[in-house]
Amino acid sequence: MLPLHLKIPTNMENTNYYVDGSKLFSVTTSGDSSGWKGKSFSIVETDLQAQSQTAAYTLLASDMSGEVLLTPRFKDGKLYFVVPGEQAKGSIGRASTKVAVVEASSGKTVYEGQVAYDGPSNKATTELSQTVLLNLELRS
């Protein structure tokens, strides 16, 4: 087995690594980051067998109509981002929060949608204004 030669980011504390088959994805928070959210994310794809970088791009929160993106979840070659919306006046929640799904190897957005309340429509605004979505649970 050959040693793996990878360039380690200088801000490694803001980098998460995800493996998908023979691909390694490093996802680094940048742009006024706090480690778990940022104005942009730099994604680098490395082919583990060839030991070479095969893709690199940056996702901007502004491209997804947000001020920041939260650190994504990874599943089946896709990155799942929470895009917090505007904070509702006088509440803790963010009623216009969205979720964006991006192909990890290309950066192409394959889904973008508004978080919705699964209940009576007359309670949706109240419930969402008290909801703070910090991450996602992905199920098979």
Secondary structure, DSSP 8 states (H G I E B T S, - for coil): ---------TTGGGEEEEEETTEEEEEEEESS--SSEESEEEEEEEETTTTEEEEEEEEEGGGGT-S-EE--EEETTEEEEEE-----TTSSS-TT-EEEEEETTT--EEEEEE---SS-HHHHHHHHHT----------
